[in-house]
Amino acid sequence: MQPNRKKRVALDVDGTLADVMPMWVKVYNEEYNKNLDYQNISQWAFWISLGITTREFFRIFSKAWSRWEEIQPTETNITQTIKTLNRLCVVDIVTGRTKDTLKFVKNWLRKHQIQYQNFIAVSSWQHKIYLPYDLYIDDSPDLAQLAAHKQKMVLLYNRPWNTMVMEGPWIKRINNLKEAIKTIVCD
């Protein structure tokens, strides 16, 4: 990295900024007349164990995001924390998602006053790793492992579905975004 250049940070939305999975579970339970508990989601592709297809997962995901006003941030004071992050770095929202959820996500970011430079939507999480970022803040275990393989730094936002990923030289776990800021300041 060049001296005096701010780090470029790719900041994820789902599971990192927006706690969308409780809404996904709510929609799933309503539609399938089930009683799935959000706390029981302990693997990344959890829908496979529910016996639903990836396509169905994304249909429910889209319906969950259509209720964007009900989706909570992952942590309190997220607006102020992201303002601090923006003073230290160039922060872009980099999210893998379906096109039908874009307006909902942008509305959610506006509602919560999340500041960022650019909004980058990719069709699949794998595409994130090929973008020119110094650092990724994400909850995806698959992205973390791919980034480590490509020798790109990931701050892995602790979630029940990524506990199997071990820390290493390219993966550092964080419990909240304030820990991300401390890590960035100490680098």
C-alpha positions as CSV (number, residue, x, y, z in Angstrom):
1,M,0.0,0.0,0.0
2,Q,1.3,3.5,-0.8
3,P,2.0,5.9,2.0
4,N,-0.8,8.3,2.9
5,R,-3.3,6.2,0.9
6,K,-6.4,5.2,2.9
7,K,-7.2,1.5,2.9
8,R,-10.0,0.4,0.6
9,V,-12.5,-1.6,2.5
10,A,-15.3,-3.9,1.1
11,L,-18.0,-3.9,3.7
12,D,-20.7,-6.6,3.5
13,V,-24.4,-6.0,4.2
14,D,-26.2,-9.3,5.1
15,G,-25.0,-10.6,8.4
16,T,-22.4,-7.9,8.8
17,L,-24.5,-4.7,8.8
18,A,-28.1,-5.9,8.5
19,D,-29.3,-8.8,10.7
20,V,-31.4,-10.3,7.9
21,M,-31.5,-13.9,9.0
22,P,-34.1,-13.4,11.7
23,M,-36.4,-12.0,9.0
24,W,-35.5,-14.9,6.7
25,V,-36.5,-17.3,9.4
26,K,-39.7,-15.5,10.1
27,V,-40.7,-15.6,6.4
28,Y,-39.7,-19.3,6.2
29,N,-41.8,-20.2,9.3
30,E,-44.8,-18.3,8.0
31,E,-44.7,-19.9,4.6
32,Y,-43.8,-23.5,5.6
33,N,-45.7,-23.5,8.9
34,K,-42.5,-24.4,10.7
35,N,-40.9,-23.3,14.0
36,L,-37.3,-22.8,12.9
37,D,-35.3,-20.9,15.5
38,Y,-32.7,-18.4,14.2
39,Q,-30.4,-19.5,17.0
40,N,-30.2,-22.9,15.4
41,I,-28.6,-21.7,12.2
42,S,-25.1,-22.9,12.6
43,Q,-23.9,-23.5,9.0
44,W,-23.5,-21.4,5.9
45,A,-25.7,-23.3,3.5
46,F,-28.2,-24.2,6.3
47,W,-31.1,-24.4,3.8
48,I,-29.8,-27.7,2.5
49,S,-30.6,-29.3,5.8
50,L,-34.1,-27.9,5.6
51,G,-34.6,-29.7,2.4
52,I,-35.1,-26.6,0.2
53,T,-33.2,-25.6,-2.9
54,T,-30.8,-22.6,-3.2
55,R,-33.4,-21.1,-5.6
56,E,-36.0,-21.3,-2.8
57,F,-33.6,-19.9,-0.3
58,F,-33.1,-16.8,-2.5
59,R,-36.9,-16.5,-3.1
60,I,-37.4,-16.3,0.7
61,F,-34.4,-14.0,1.0
62,S,-36.0,-11.6,-1.5
63,K,-39.2,-11.7,0.4
64,A,-37.4,-11.1,3.7
65,W,-35.7,-8.0,2.2
66,S,-39.1,-6.7,0.9
67,R,-39.7,-6.2,4.7
68,W,-36.6,-4.1,4.9
69,E,-38.1,-1.7,7.4
70,E,-38.3,-4.5,10.0
71,I,-34.7,-5.7,9.5
72,Q,-32.5,-4.7,12.4
73,P,-28.8,-3.7,12.3
74,T,-26.4,-6.3,13.6
75,E,-25.4,-3.9,16.4
76,T,-26.4,-0.8,18.2
77,N,-24.8,2.6,17.2
78,I,-23.9,1.2,13.8
79,T,-24.4,4.6,12.2
80,Q,-21.7,6.2,14.3
81,T,-19.3,3.2,14.0
82,I,-19.5,3.3,10.2
83,K,-18.9,7.1,10.3
84,T,-15.7,6.4,12.2
85,L,-14.7,3.7,9.7
86,N,-15.3,6.1,6.9
87,R,-12.9,8.6,8.4
88,L,-10.1,6.0,8.5
89,C,-10.8,4.2,5.2
90,V,-12.5,4.4,1.9
91,V,-15.5,2.2,2.6
92,D,-17.6,0.6,-0.2
93,I,-20.6,-1.5,0.3
94,V,-19.8,-4.7,-1.5
95,T,-22.7,-7.2,-1.5
96,G,-23.6,-10.3,-3.4
97,R,-27.3,-10.4,-4.0
98,T,-30.2,-10.7,-6.4
99,K,-31.3,-7.6,-8.3
100,D,-34.8,-7.6,-6.9
101,T,-33.4,-6.8,-3.4
102,L,-31.2,-3.8,-4.4
103,K,-33.8,-1.1,-3.8
104,F,-34.6,-2.6,-0.4
105,V,-31.0,-2.7,0.7
106,K,-30.3,0.8,-0.4
107,N,-33.4,2.0,1.5
108,W,-32.2,0.1,4.6
109,L,-28.8,1.7,4.3
110,R,-30.4,5.2,4.0
111,K,-32.7,4.6,6.9
112,H,-29.8,3.6,9.1
113,Q,-27.6,6.5,7.7
114,I,-24.8,4.1,6.7
115,Q,-22.1,6.2,4.9
116,Y,-20.1,4.7,2.0
117,Q,-18.3,5.7,-1.1
118,N,-19.7,3.2,-3.6
119,F,-22.4,0.6,-3.7
120,I,-21.1,-2.5,-5.5
121,A,-23.5,-5.4,-6.1
122,V,-22.2,-8.6,-7.5
123,S,-24.2,-11.6,-8.6
124,S,-22.3,-14.0,-6.3
125,W,-20.1,-13.7,-3.2
126,Q,-17.2,-15.2,-5.1
127,H,-16.9,-12.2,-7.3
128,K,-16.1,-9.9,-4.4
129,I,-12.6,-11.4,-4.1
130,Y,-11.6,-10.2,-7.5
131,L,-12.3,-6.5,-6.7
132,P,-9.4,-4.2,-5.7
133,Y,-9.8,-4.0,-1.9
134,D,-7.2,-4.0,0.8
135,L,-9.6,-5.5,3.3
136,Y,-12.9,-7.3,3.5
137,I,-15.3,-7.1,6.4
138,D,-17.7,-10.0,5.9
139,D,-19.5,-12.9,7.6
140,S,-19.1,-15.4,4.8
141,P,-16.9,-18.4,5.8
142,D,-16.5,-19.2,2.1
143,L,-15.3,-15.7,1.3
144,A,-12.9,-15.7,4.2
145,Q,-11.3,-19.0,3.1
146,L,-11.1,-17.9,-0.6
147,A,-9.6,-14.5,0.5
148,A,-7.0,-16.3,2.6
149,H,-6.1,-18.5,-0.3
150,K,-5.6,-15.3,-2.4
151,Q,-3.7,-13.6,0.4
152,K,-6.3,-10.9,1.0
153,M,-7.1,-9.8,4.5
154,V,-10.6,-10.5,5.9
155,L,-12.1,-9.4,9.2
156,L,-14.6,-12.2,9.7
157,Y,-17.6,-10.9,11.5
158,N,-18.4,-13.7,14.1
159,R,-21.7,-15.5,13.3
160,P,-22.8,-19.0,14.2
161,W,-22.4,-20.0,10.6
162,N,-18.7,-19.2,10.4
163,T,-17.4,-20.7,13.6
164,M,-15.5,-23.5,11.8
165,V,-13.2,-21.0,10.1
166,M,-9.9,-20.6,11.9
167,E,-8.0,-17.4,12.2
168,G,-4.7,-17.1,10.4
169,P,-2.4,-14.5,8.8
170,W,-5.2,-13.5,6.4
171,I,-8.3,-14.0,8.6
172,K,-9.0,-12.2,11.8
173,R,-12.2,-12.6,13.7
174,I,-14.2,-9.6,15.0
175,N,-17.2,-9.6,17.3
176,N,-18.4,-6.1,16.2
177,L,-17.4,-3.3,13.9
178,K,-15.6,-1.4,16.6
179,E,-13.1,-4.3,16.7
180,A,-12.7,-3.8,13.0
181,I,-11.7,-0.2,13.6
182,K,-9.2,-1.1,16.3
183,T,-7.7,-3.7,14.0
184,I,-7.4,-1.1,11.1
185,V,-5.9,1.5,13.4
186,C,-3.3,-0.9,14.7
187,D,-2.2,-2.1,11.3
